[in-house]
Amino acid sequence: MNIEKIINAVFQNDSEISGSSAIDGFNSLAENRNSICRSLNSAFIISLSGNNHTEFTNANGYLQRMQKDKTYGSLAQFLSRGLKLIADEIEKRVNTDTDFASRLSELSKFSESNTDFSSVEAMDALWSVFFPEAEGVFTNKEQKSKELRKRRTVKITKVNPKPITDPGKQIIFTSNILLTVPDKKTDLSSLGYSEELIKGITLAVSEKQSFYYDHPIQIGTKPETNEIIYGLNGLNRTAEYEMKNGNMDTDQKLTCILSASVTHKGLQKIAKKYIKEELNCYGNFDHLDVYVFTEEDTEKLIDEIFLPIADNMNIQNREELLKNVFGVDGEYGRHYSFLKAITAFWNVLVDADKTATFKIDLDQFFPQDVLKVQSGKSAFEHFQTPLWGAEGIDSFGNKIELGMIAGALVNEKDIHKGLFTPDVVFDNRQDLKLEERFFYSKLMMGLSTSSELATRYGKDNIDGKDSCIQRIHVTGGTNGILVKALRKHRPFTPGFIGRAEDQAYLLSVLGKKSTGLAYLHEDGLIMRHDKEAFAGDAMKAASAGNMIGDFIRILYFSRYSEILTDNILDIKETIDPFTGCFVSKIPITTVLLRFCMKAADFFESGNNQLAADFMLQSFERLERSIEFAYGKEDLLQKVYKKDREGWNLFYDILDGLENRDIVNPVKKMAIQIKAAGICAGCKM
């Protein structure tokens, strides 16, 4: 098999890695935890290298024997199954995709005649099969950047006749709170919490973790490193600035809706109480009306608001469909969709003046003074662009509606260089790690950031009036959507998405033949990102198991894209290079290679404990994800269809509220009063 020749050649011929722990770590007599994990990983790579490797028989035999081990048998079984999954996937792709077959054949020939796999030529050769989006980027960065910007250019045909004019009144600002249990060293009695809260926290600590987030807030963290307080203070300062500059009435308050998601189910019932106690002690948000929704609150909205309306619509399984999608606990996709959809609900049932939403992350804020000086506009003035909600023609000749808006980020450590300093730089180093030689997303992220997020209007014949940039690559915060676009296009992120939920949101509306929904790039709408500056402890606390989220993204994005269109190349053409690099022709192969190469990188650098933690904490999640996306039950497609049905029902209910035949005016008023009451109970 060609892939065996390629893997064998990479490790046998490259002097930099041929003696690495990836291969020499194999020891069939390994006894302790770290050395056993290293040997299992090495045995997997050797077995993948084929029987031309001198240790193939020993390595393969070791994998087979270890499958019976009480402690490490499951990991050995996962790796052994992985070998077959890779072989099957490669064979299937070769038989159905002539372009891939040709690329694999060329790489196989290249590997037979080259001894140095650290050169740019060799990296391009490897990437042509495993990571084609990066092919040629190292040597043609400027040209690739121009091509991408041209592909993102939109010709405006009609500006929004009713743009945002009063952001403080019209926009709901949203964000997500991700909560986890305290650090093991935390003395709960010293935190000043109520007895009820301490009891709830203590019970939650004993539970098994249900959900994994990149850097959740640890209960008990100091006020100065608590994202909730930090982010709300930043939003409060934004309002103060806009008031002083006449862009917001002094007696006005910004509406801020927060979702509270938890890593342990025991935290569900105490999340709001914890947040309230923290805000009461340390918050001073004079210009904000803050609402916090937990899973319990969203269920209350379903039971008391949505279901009574749906009862008049004769819809089967309505309760199951709604509770499946409308909530805040679970993977990132669930709360992300909620934070968009809640604004449509608010517009219909609570406050008709709210016509848009804008999501921020709580580790970022608008640096208003710098924003005004260097971009020429404050945050609120950026929101008033008539291009948000405009219509246009994209570079492929498709009609699009710019119903969404996206800004960019500048890192706190870089803002002294200027507001428009990209938060991710183009990384063109060539001393790549093993994992990066097969998949190097940071390269694509840098290219996309410089070409999309950092675009300045007035250059390259893009004036920001008659033409603009549409964004595919967006960040989790610093993006918004108009209620009109929400209700028309009904975008959502499937509940199984646990990484890049912001980009998965756009995928749900791609491939439609009618006018498509798109993000407007608003030049200068930039927030300062302070994660590294104030919440380093939260990042360090994230477990080794969290690292697998990026791998699962490849599996889910690849399968998700397949079920959205008959021709995946159409979607790839739109979302490449960064979002698209996670849509792979060989997703299982790519993910398993990344898994073993990442572990090998850790072992090679001497981080044996971290390497073993990574393998043991990750492989079961990875195995479940492969089965979910590509197993015989086709669960991912089934869940997606159910999610789509649930969100359609949600928006059908909102439409029904405006249909007198379904809900008469008297009943609608009663529903509005009840909705206002539930929301008032969520107010901090």
C-alpha positions as CSV (number, residue, x, y, z in Angstrom):
1,M,0.0,0.0,0.0
2,N,1.4,3.4,-1.0
3,I,0.8,5.0,2.4
4,E,3.0,2.4,4.0
5,K,5.8,3.3,1.7
6,I,5.3,7.0,2.5
7,I,5.2,6.6,6.3
8,N,8.2,4.3,6.2
9,A,10.1,6.7,4.0
10,V,9.4,9.7,6.2
11,F,10.8,8.0,9.3
12,Q,13.6,6.1,7.7
13,N,15.0,8.8,5.4
14,D,14.7,12.0,7.4
15,S,17.7,12.3,9.6
16,E,16.0,14.7,11.9
17,I,13.3,12.3,13.0
18,S,14.5,8.8,12.1
19,G,16.0,8.4,15.5
20,S,13.1,10.1,17.3
21,S,11.0,8.6,20.1
22,A,8.3,8.0,17.5
23,I,10.3,4.9,16.4
24,D,13.0,4.2,18.9
25,G,10.5,4.5,21.7
26,F,9.3,1.0,20.9
27,N,10.1,-1.4,23.7
28,S,8.3,-4.7,23.9
29,L,9.4,-5.0,27.6
30,A,8.0,-1.6,28.6
31,E,6.7,-1.7,32.2
32,N,5.6,1.7,33.5
33,R,2.7,3.8,32.3
34,N,4.7,6.3,30.2
35,S,6.9,3.8,28.5
36,I,4.0,1.5,27.7
37,C,2.1,4.3,26.1
38,R,5.2,5.3,24.1
39,S,5.7,1.7,23.0
40,L,2.1,1.4,21.9
41,N,2.4,4.6,19.9
42,S,5.6,3.6,18.3
43,A,4.3,0.1,17.5
44,F,1.3,1.8,15.7
45,I,3.6,4.0,13.6
46,I,5.9,1.0,12.8
47,S,2.9,-1.1,11.8
48,L,1.6,1.7,9.7
49,S,5.0,1.8,8.0
50,G,4.5,-1.7,6.6
51,N,6.5,-4.9,6.6
52,N,9.5,-3.3,5.1
53,H,10.3,-1.8,8.5
54,T,12.8,-4.0,10.4
55,E,10.7,-3.9,13.5
56,F,7.3,-4.5,11.8
57,T,6.8,-8.1,13.1
58,N,7.7,-7.3,16.7
59,A,5.6,-4.1,16.7
60,N,2.6,-5.7,15.2
61,G,2.9,-8.6,17.6
62,Y,3.2,-6.3,20.6
63,L,0.0,-4.5,19.5
64,Q,-1.8,-7.8,19.4
65,R,-0.6,-9.0,22.8
66,M,-1.4,-5.7,24.5
67,Q,-5.0,-5.9,23.5
68,K,-5.5,-8.4,26.3
69,D,-3.9,-6.2,28.9
70,K,-6.4,-5.1,31.6
71,T,-5.1,-1.6,31.8
72,Y,-4.0,-0.7,28.3
73,G,-6.0,-3.2,26.3
74,S,-8.6,-0.7,25.1
75,L,-5.9,1.7,23.8
76,A,-4.1,-1.2,22.0
77,Q,-7.5,-2.2,20.5
78,F,-8.1,1.3,19.3
79,L,-4.7,1.6,17.7
80,S,-5.1,-1.8,16.0
81,R,-8.6,-0.9,14.7
82,G,-7.0,2.4,13.5
83,L,-4.7,0.5,11.2
84,K,-7.6,-1.1,9.4
85,L,-9.6,2.1,9.3
86,I,-6.7,3.8,7.6
87,A,-6.3,1.0,5.0
88,D,-10.0,0.9,4.2
89,E,-10.3,4.7,3.9
90,I,-7.3,5.0,1.6
91,E,-8.5,2.2,-0.6
92,K,-12.0,3.6,-0.9
93,R,-10.7,7.1,-1.8
94,V,-8.2,5.7,-4.3
95,N,-11.0,3.7,-6.0
96,T,-13.4,6.7,-6.2
97,D,-11.2,9.7,-6.6
98,T,-8.8,9.8,-9.5
99,D,-7.2,13.1,-8.4
100,F,-6.4,11.7,-4.9
101,A,-5.1,8.4,-6.4
102,S,-2.8,10.4,-8.7
103,R,-1.5,12.5,-5.8
104,L,-0.9,9.5,-3.6
105,S,1.0,7.8,-6.5
106,E,3.1,10.8,-7.1
107,L,3.9,11.1,-3.4
108,S,4.8,7.4,-3.2
109,K,7.3,7.9,-6.1
110,F,8.7,11.1,-4.4
111,S,9.3,9.1,-1.2
112,E,11.3,6.5,-3.0
113,S,13.8,9.0,-4.4
114,N,14.1,11.5,-1.5
115,T,16.0,11.2,1.7
116,D,15.2,14.6,3.2
117,F,11.6,15.2,4.3
118,S,12.3,18.6,6.0
119,S,12.6,20.6,2.8
120,V,9.8,22.9,1.5
121,E,9.5,20.6,-1.6
122,A,9.0,17.6,0.7
123,M,6.5,19.3,2.8
124,D,4.5,20.3,-0.3
125,A,4.7,16.7,-1.5
126,L,3.3,15.4,1.8
127,W,0.7,18.1,2.0
128,S,-0.5,17.3,-1.6
129,V,-2.1,14.2,-0.1
130,F,-2.7,14.9,3.6
131,F,-3.2,18.6,3.7
132,P,-3.7,19.9,0.1
133,E,-4.9,23.4,1.2
134,A,-1.4,24.3,2.3
135,E,0.3,23.2,-1.0
136,G,2.4,26.1,-2.4
137,V,1.6,28.5,0.5
138,F,5.2,28.6,1.8
139,T,6.6,29.8,-1.5
140,N,3.7,31.8,-2.8
141,K,2.2,33.6,0.3
142,E,1.5,37.0,-1.4
143,Q,-0.1,35.4,-4.4
144,K,-2.2,33.1,-2.3
145,S,-3.3,36.0,-0.2
146,K,-4.3,38.1,-3.2
147,E,-6.2,35.1,-4.7
148,L,-8.1,34.6,-1.4
149,R,-9.0,38.2,-1.1
150,K,-10.3,38.3,-4.7
151,R,-12.4,35.2,-3.9
152,R,-13.9,36.9,-0.9
153,T,-14.8,40.1,-2.8
154,V,-18.5,41.0,-3.0
155,K,-20.1,43.6,-5.4
156,I,-22.8,45.4,-3.6
157,T,-26.1,45.6,-5.4
158,K,-28.3,47.1,-2.7
159,V,-27.4,48.5,0.7
160,N,-29.6,47.9,3.7
161,P,-32.4,50.5,3.6
162,K,-33.0,50.2,7.3
163,P,-29.5,49.8,8.9
164,I,-28.9,49.8,12.6
165,T,-29.2,53.4,13.8
166,D,-29.3,53.0,17.6
167,P,-27.0,50.1,18.6
168,G,-27.6,50.5,22.4
169,K,-31.3,50.1,21.8
170,Q,-31.4,47.6,18.9
171,I,-28.6,45.2,19.7
172,I,-28.6,42.4,22.3
173,F,-25.0,41.6,23.3
174,T,-24.5,37.9,24.1
175,S,-21.8,35.7,25.5
176,N,-21.2,32.3,27.0
177,I,-20.1,31.4,30.5
178,L,-18.3,28.0,30.7
179,L,-18.1,26.8,34.3
180,T,-16.1,24.0,35.8
181,V,-15.3,22.7,39.3
182,P,-12.7,24.4,41.5
183,D,-9.0,23.7,41.5
184,K,-8.2,20.7,43.8
185,K,-6.2,23.1,46.1
186,T,-9.1,25.5,46.5
187,D,-10.4,25.9,50.1
188,L,-14.1,26.5,49.5
189,S,-14.7,27.8,53.0
190,S,-12.4,30.7,52.4
191,L,-14.3,32.0,49.4
192,G,-17.3,33.6,51.3
193,Y,-19.9,31.5,49.4
194,S,-23.2,30.6,50.9
195,E,-23.6,27.2,52.6
196,E,-26.0,26.1,49.8
197,L,-23.5,27.0,47.1
198,I,-20.6,25.2,48.8
199,K,-22.7,22.1,49.2
200,G,-23.6,22.0,45.6
201,I,-20.0,22.5,44.5
202,T,-18.8,19.7,46.7
203,L,-21.3,17.3,45.2
204,A,-20.4,18.3,41.6
205,V,-16.6,17.7,42.3
206,S,-17.3,14.0,42.9
207,E,-19.0,13.6,39.5
208,K,-17.5,12.4,36.2
209,Q,-16.9,15.2,33.8
210,S,-19.6,15.4,31.1
211,F,-18.4,18.1,28.7
212,Y,-15.0,19.5,27.8
213,Y,-14.3,23.1,27.1
214,D,-11.0,24.8,26.1
215,H,-10.6,27.1,29.1
216,P,-13.7,27.0,31.4
217,I,-13.9,29.3,34.4
218,Q,-12.9,27.5,37.6
219,I,-15.3,28.2,40.4
220,G,-13.3,30.0,43.1
221,T,-11.0,31.8,40.7
222,K,-9.9,35.2,41.9
223,P,-12.0,38.2,40.7
224,E,-9.2,39.6,38.6
225,T,-9.0,36.4,36.6
226,N,-12.7,35.8,36.4
227,E,-13.9,36.2,32.8
228,I,-17.5,37.0,33.8
229,I,-16.5,40.1,35.8
230,Y,-13.8,41.1,33.3
231,G,-16.0,40.8,30.2
232,L,-19.0,42.6,31.7
233,N,-16.7,45.4,33.0
234,G,-15.4,45.8,29.5
235,L,-19.0,46.0,28.0
236,N,-20.0,48.5,30.7
237,R,-17.0,50.7,29.7
238,T,-18.1,50.4,26.1
239,A,-21.5,51.8,27.0
240,E,-19.9,54.6,29.1
241,Y,-17.8,55.7,26.1
242,E,-20.8,55.7,23.7
243,M,-22.8,57.8,26.1
244,K,-20.0,60.4,26.4
245,N,-19.8,60.6,22.6
246,G,-23.6,60.9,22.1
247,N,-24.1,57.5,20.6
248,M,-26.3,56.2,23.5
249,D,-28.8,57.9,25.8
250,T,-27.5,58.3,29.3
251,D,-30.5,56.6,30.9
252,Q,-30.2,53.7,28.5
253,K,-28.8,50.2,29.4
254,L,-27.4,47.6,27.1
255,T,-29.2,44.3,27.1
256,C,-26.7,41.5,27.7
257,I,-27.7,37.8,27.6
258,L,-25.4,35.1,29.0
259,S,-25.7,31.4,28.7
260,A,-24.2,29.3,31.5
261,S,-22.8,26.0,30.4
262,V,-21.2,23.5,32.8
263,T,-18.6,20.7,32.6
264,H,-20.3,18.7,35.4
265,K,-24.1,18.2,35.5
266,G,-24.1,18.9,39.3
267,L,-23.2,22.5,38.5
268,Q,-26.4,23.0,36.5
269,K,-28.5,23.9,39.5
270,I,-26.0,26.1,41.2
271,A,-24.5,27.9,38.2
272,K,-26.8,30.9,38.4
273,K,-26.4,31.2,42.1
274,Y,-22.6,31.2,41.8
275,I,-22.7,33.9,39.1
276,K,-25.1,36.1,41.1
277,E,-22.9,35.8,44.2
278,E,-19.8,36.8,42.2
279,L,-21.5,39.7,40.5
280,N,-23.0,40.9,43.8
281,C,-19.5,40.9,45.4
282,Y,-17.4,42.3,42.6
283,G,-19.7,43.7,39.8
284,N,-20.7,47.3,39.2
285,F,-22.5,47.3,35.9
286,D,-24.5,50.5,35.9
287,H,-25.1,50.5,32.2
288,L,-26.1,46.8,31.7
289,D,-29.1,44.7,32.1
290,V,-27.6,41.3,32.5
291,Y,-29.6,38.0,32.0
292,V,-28.2,34.6,32.7
293,F,-29.9,31.5,31.2
294,T,-29.2,28.0,32.4
295,E,-30.5,24.7,31.0
296,E,-33.3,24.8,33.6
297,D,-34.3,28.3,32.3
298,T,-34.4,27.2,28.6
299,E,-36.5,24.1,29.5
300,K,-38.9,26.5,31.3
301,L,-39.2,28.6,28.1
302,I,-40.0,25.4,26.1
303,D,-42.6,24.1,28.6
304,E,-44.4,27.3,29.3
305,I,-44.0,29.3,26.0
306,F,-43.1,27.2,23.0
307,L,-45.1,24.0,23.6
308,P,-48.4,25.8,24.2
309,I,-48.0,27.5,20.9
310,A,-46.9,24.3,19.1
311,D,-50.0,22.6,20.5
312,N,-52.0,24.6,18.0
313,M,-49.8,23.6,15.1
314,N,-50.3,19.8,15.2
315,I,-46.6,18.9,15.2
316,Q,-45.4,15.5,16.2
317,N,-42.6,15.0,18.8
318,R,-42.6,18.8,19.4
319,E,-41.2,18.6,23.0
320,E,-38.4,16.2,22.0
321,L,-37.5,18.3,19.0
322,L,-37.3,21.6,20.9
323,K,-35.4,20.3,23.9
324,N,-33.0,18.6,21.6
325,V,-31.8,22.0,20.2
326,F,-32.8,24.8,22.4
327,G,-30.6,24.8,25.5
328,V,-27.1,25.8,26.8
329,D,-25.5,22.6,28.2
330,G,-23.5,20.4,26.0
331,E,-21.0,21.0,23.2
332,Y,-20.2,24.5,22.0
333,G,-22.6,24.3,19.1
334,R,-25.6,24.1,21.5
335,H,-25.1,27.3,23.4
336,Y,-23.8,29.1,20.3
337,S,-27.0,28.5,18.5
338,F,-29.0,29.5,21.6
339,L,-27.2,32.9,21.8
340,K,-28.3,33.7,18.3
341,A,-31.8,32.3,18.4
342,I,-32.7,34.0,21.7
343,T,-32.6,37.4,20.0
344,A,-35.4,36.3,17.6
345,F,-37.4,35.2,20.6
346,W,-36.7,38.5,22.4
347,N,-37.8,40.5,19.4
348,V,-41.1,38.7,19.1
349,L,-42.0,38.2,22.8
350,V,-40.0,40.7,24.9
351,D,-38.8,43.8,23.1
352,A,-39.6,44.5,19.4
353,D,-36.9,47.1,19.3
354,K,-34.2,44.4,19.5
355,T,-33.4,43.8,15.8
356,A,-29.9,42.3,16.0
357,T,-27.5,40.4,18.2
358,F,-23.7,40.7,18.6
359,K,-21.7,38.0,20.4
360,I,-18.6,38.8,22.3
361,D,-16.2,36.5,24.3
362,L,-15.8,37.6,27.9
363,D,-12.0,37.7,27.6
364,Q,-12.2,40.6,25.1
365,F,-13.5,44.2,24.9
366,F,-13.6,47.2,22.6
367,P,-10.6,49.4,23.1
368,Q,-12.7,52.5,22.3
369,D,-10.1,55.2,22.4
370,V,-7.8,53.3,20.1
371,L,-10.7,52.2,18.0
372,K,-11.9,55.8,17.4
373,V,-8.4,57.2,16.6
374,Q,-7.1,54.4,14.4
375,S,-10.3,53.2,12.7
376,G,-12.2,56.5,12.7
377,K,-15.2,55.0,14.4
378,S,-16.3,53.8,17.8
379,A,-17.8,50.3,18.2
380,F,-21.4,51.6,17.9
381,E,-20.5,53.6,14.8
382,H,-19.2,50.5,13.1
383,F,-22.5,48.7,13.8
384,Q,-24.4,51.4,11.8
385,T,-22.8,50.5,8.5
386,P,-25.5,50.1,5.7
387,L,-23.5,47.1,4.5
388,W,-24.8,45.1,7.4
389,G,-27.9,43.7,5.8
390,A,-26.9,44.7,2.2
391,E,-27.2,42.4,-0.8
392,G,-24.5,41.6,-3.4
393,I,-22.9,39.3,-5.9
394,D,-20.0,37.2,-4.7
395,S,-17.0,36.3,-6.9
396,F,-18.7,33.1,-8.1
397,G,-21.7,35.1,-9.4
398,N,-24.0,34.0,-6.5
399,K,-26.5,36.4,-4.9
400,I,-25.8,36.8,-1.2
401,E,-27.3,38.7,1.7
402,L,-24.8,40.2,4.2
403,G,-27.1,39.6,7.1
404,M,-24.2,38.8,9.5
405,I,-21.3,40.9,10.5
406,A,-17.8,40.0,11.7
407,G,-14.9,41.9,13.2
408,A,-11.4,40.9,14.2
409,L,-9.2,40.7,17.2
410,V,-5.9,42.2,18.3
411,N,-3.9,40.6,21.1
412,E,-3.4,42.7,24.3
413,K,0.4,42.2,23.9
414,D,0.3,43.5,20.3
415,I,-2.0,46.5,20.5
416,H,0.9,48.9,21.1
417,K,1.9,48.0,17.5
418,G,-1.4,49.2,16.2
419,L,-5.1,48.3,16.2
420,F,-4.8,46.4,12.9
421,T,-2.0,44.0,14.1
422,P,-3.3,40.5,13.2
423,D,-3.9,38.2,16.3
424,V,-2.5,35.3,14.3
425,V,0.6,35.8,12.2
426,F,1.6,34.0,9.1
427,D,3.9,31.2,10.4
428,N,6.4,30.3,7.8
429,R,8.9,28.4,10.0
430,Q,10.2,25.2,8.4
431,D,11.3,23.3,11.5
432,L,7.9,21.6,11.8
433,K,6.9,19.1,14.4
434,L,5.9,15.6,13.3
435,E,2.2,16.4,13.5
436,E,2.6,19.6,11.5
437,R,4.2,17.7,8.6
438,F,0.9,16.1,8.1
439,F,-1.5,18.8,9.1
440,Y,-0.5,22.4,9.8
441,S,-3.7,24.4,10.4
442,K,-1.9,27.4,11.9
443,L,-0.4,28.1,8.5
444,M,-3.8,28.3,7.0
445,M,-5.1,30.4,9.9
446,G,-2.3,32.9,9.4
447,L,-3.0,33.1,5.7
448,S,-6.8,33.6,6.3
449,T,-6.2,36.1,9.1
450,S,-4.0,38.3,6.9
451,S,-6.2,38.0,3.9
452,E,-9.7,38.2,5.4
453,L,-9.7,39.5,8.9
454,A,-7.0,42.1,8.4
455,T,-8.4,43.5,5.1
456,R,-8.5,47.3,4.9
457,Y,-10.9,48.9,2.6
458,G,-9.6,51.3,0.0
459,K,-7.0,48.8,-1.3
460,D,-7.1,46.2,-4.0
461,N,-10.2,48.0,-5.5
462,I,-12.3,47.1,-2.5
463,D,-13.7,50.4,-1.2
464,G,-16.1,49.2,1.5
465,K,-19.0,51.0,-0.2
466,D,-19.7,49.5,-3.6
467,S,-17.6,46.4,-2.8
468,C,-16.6,44.6,0.3
469,I,-15.2,41.4,1.7
470,Q,-17.4,38.5,2.9
471,R,-16.0,36.5,5.7
472,I,-15.8,32.8,6.0
473,H,-13.3,32.7,8.8
474,V,-14.8,34.3,11.9
475,T,-13.9,34.2,15.6
476,G,-16.2,32.9,18.3
477,G,-16.8,36.4,19.6
478,T,-17.0,39.7,17.5
479,N,-19.8,38.6,15.2
480,G,-23.5,39.3,14.9
481,I,-26.6,38.7,12.9
482,L,-29.8,40.6,12.1
483,V,-33.1,39.2,13.4
484,K,-34.5,39.5,9.9
485,A,-31.7,37.2,8.6
486,L,-32.1,34.8,11.5
487,R,-35.7,34.2,10.8
488,K,-35.3,34.1,7.0
489,H,-32.3,31.7,6.8
490,R,-32.6,29.9,10.1
491,P,-28.8,29.1,10.5
492,F,-27.6,27.0,13.5
493,T,-24.7,25.0,14.7
494,P,-25.4,21.3,15.2
495,G,-25.3,20.3,18.8
496,F,-22.5,17.8,18.2
497,I,-20.0,20.5,17.2
498,G,-17.5,21.0,20.0
499,R,-14.9,23.2,18.2
500,A,-15.2,26.1,15.7
501,E,-18.9,26.4,16.4
502,D,-18.7,29.9,14.8
503,Q,-17.7,28.5,11.4
504,A,-20.0,25.5,11.6
505,Y,-22.8,28.1,12.0
506,L,-22.2,29.3,8.4
507,L,-21.9,25.8,7.0
508,S,-25.6,25.2,7.8
509,V,-26.7,27.7,5.1
510,L,-24.1,26.9,2.4
511,G,-25.2,25.1,-0.7
512,K,-28.6,26.7,-0.9
513,K,-29.7,27.7,-4.4
514,S,-31.5,30.9,-3.2
515,T,-29.8,34.0,-2.0
516,G,-27.2,32.9,0.5
517,L,-26.5,34.3,4.0
518,A,-23.0,35.7,4.4
519,Y,-20.8,37.6,6.9
520,L,-19.9,41.2,6.2
521,H,-16.3,42.0,7.0
522,E,-16.4,45.3,8.9
523,D,-13.0,46.9,8.6
524,G,-12.0,48.3,11.9
525,L,-14.5,46.5,14.1
526,I,-11.8,45.1,16.4
527,M,-11.8,43.9,20.0
528,R,-8.8,43.5,22.2
529,H,-8.2,39.9,23.2
530,D,-6.8,39.4,26.7
531,K,-6.9,35.7,27.4
532,E,-3.2,35.3,27.9
533,A,-2.9,38.5,29.9
534,F,-5.4,37.6,32.7
535,A,-6.6,34.0,32.5
536,G,-3.5,31.9,32.1
537,D,-4.5,29.7,35.0
538,A,-7.8,28.7,33.2
539,M,-5.8,27.8,30.1
540,K,-3.3,25.7,32.1
541,A,-6.2,23.9,33.9
542,A,-7.6,22.6,30.6
543,S,-6.8,18.8,30.6
544,A,-4.8,16.9,28.0
545,G,-8.1,15.4,26.9
546,N,-9.1,18.8,25.5
547,M,-6.4,18.6,22.9
548,I,-8.4,16.1,20.9
549,G,-11.2,18.6,20.1
550,D,-9.3,19.9,17.1
551,F,-9.0,16.4,15.7
552,I,-12.7,15.7,16.2
553,R,-13.4,18.9,14.3
554,I,-11.9,17.2,11.2
555,L,-14.1,14.2,11.5
556,Y,-17.3,16.2,12.1
557,F,-16.7,19.0,9.5
558,S,-15.8,16.5,6.9
559,R,-18.9,14.3,7.4
560,Y,-21.1,17.4,8.0
561,S,-20.1,18.9,4.6
562,E,-20.8,15.6,2.8
563,I,-24.4,15.6,3.9
564,L,-24.9,19.3,3.1
565,T,-24.3,19.0,-0.6
566,D,-24.1,16.5,-3.4
567,N,-20.8,18.1,-4.5
568,I,-18.4,18.8,-1.6
569,L,-16.1,20.6,-4.0
570,D,-18.7,23.4,-4.1
571,I,-18.5,24.0,-0.4
572,K,-14.7,23.5,-0.4
573,E,-14.3,26.2,-3.0
574,T,-16.1,28.6,-0.7
575,I,-14.6,27.7,2.7
576,D,-11.0,27.0,1.8
577,P,-8.3,27.5,3.0
578,F,-8.8,27.7,6.7
579,T,-12.3,26.5,7.5
580,G,-11.9,24.2,4.5
581,C,-8.7,22.5,5.7
582,F,-10.8,20.7,8.3
583,V,-12.9,19.2,5.5
584,S,-10.7,16.3,4.4
585,K,-10.9,13.6,1.8
586,I,-9.3,11.2,4.3
587,P,-10.5,12.4,7.7
588,I,-10.0,9.3,9.7
589,T,-6.5,8.8,8.3
590,T,-5.6,12.4,9.0
591,V,-6.9,12.3,12.5
592,L,-5.2,9.1,13.5
593,L,-1.9,10.3,12.0
594,R,-2.3,13.6,14.0
595,F,-3.0,11.6,17.1
596,C,0.0,9.4,17.0
597,M,2.3,12.1,15.7
598,K,1.3,14.5,18.5
599,A,2.0,11.9,21.1
600,A,5.4,11.2,19.4
601,D,6.1,15.0,19.5
602,F,5.5,15.0,23.2
603,F,7.6,11.9,23.8
604,E,10.4,13.3,21.6
605,S,10.5,16.6,23.6
606,G,10.7,14.7,26.9
607,N,7.1,15.4,28.0
608,N,6.4,11.7,28.7
609,Q,3.8,12.3,31.3
610,L,1.8,14.7,29.1
611,A,2.1,12.3,26.2
612,A,0.7,9.4,28.2
613,D,-2.1,11.7,29.6
614,F,-2.9,12.8,26.1
615,M,-3.2,9.3,24.7
616,L,-5.1,7.8,27.7
617,Q,-7.5,10.8,28.1
618,S,-8.2,11.2,24.4
619,F,-8.5,7.9,22.6
620,E,-12.0,6.9,23.9
621,R,-13.5,10.3,22.9
622,L,-11.8,9.9,19.5
623,E,-13.1,6.4,19.0
624,R,-16.6,7.5,19.9
625,S,-16.3,10.4,17.4
626,I,-15.2,8.2,14.6
627,E,-18.1,5.9,15.2
628,F,-20.5,8.8,15.5
629,A,-19.4,10.4,12.2
630,Y,-18.5,7.3,10.1
631,G,-20.1,4.3,11.8
632,K,-22.7,2.0,10.3
633,E,-25.5,3.8,12.2
634,D,-24.6,7.1,10.5
635,L,-25.5,8.9,13.7
636,L,-24.1,12.3,12.7
637,Q,-26.4,12.6,9.7
638,K,-29.4,11.5,11.9
639,V,-28.6,14.1,14.6
640,Y,-28.1,16.8,12.0
641,K,-31.5,16.1,10.4
642,K,-33.1,16.1,13.9
643,D,-31.4,19.4,14.7
644,R,-32.6,21.0,11.5
645,E,-36.1,19.8,12.2
646,G,-35.9,21.2,15.7
647,W,-34.7,24.7,14.6
648,N,-37.3,24.8,11.9
649,L,-39.9,24.2,14.5
650,F,-38.5,26.9,16.7
651,Y,-38.8,29.5,13.9
652,D,-42.2,28.1,12.8
653,I,-43.4,28.8,16.4
654,L,-42.2,32.4,16.2
655,D,-43.9,32.8,12.8
656,G,-47.0,31.2,14.4
657,L,-47.1,34.0,17.0
658,E,-47.7,36.5,14.3
659,N,-50.4,34.4,12.7
660,R,-53.9,35.2,14.1
661,D,-55.2,31.9,13.0
662,I,-52.7,30.1,15.3
663,V,-52.4,32.6,18.2
664,N,-55.1,35.3,18.6
665,P,-54.1,38.7,20.0
666,V,-55.4,38.0,23.5
667,K,-53.5,34.8,23.8
668,K,-50.3,36.4,22.3
669,M,-50.4,39.1,25.0
670,A,-50.8,36.4,27.7
671,I,-47.8,34.6,26.3
672,Q,-45.7,37.8,26.1
673,I,-46.5,38.5,29.8
674,K,-45.4,35.0,30.8
675,A,-42.2,35.2,28.7
676,A,-41.3,38.5,30.3
677,G,-41.8,37.0,33.7
678,I,-39.5,34.0,32.9
679,C,-36.8,36.4,31.5
680,A,-37.1,38.7,34.5
681,G,-36.3,35.7,36.7
682,C,-33.0,35.3,34.8
683,K,-32.0,38.9,35.4
684,M,-29.0,39.4,37.7
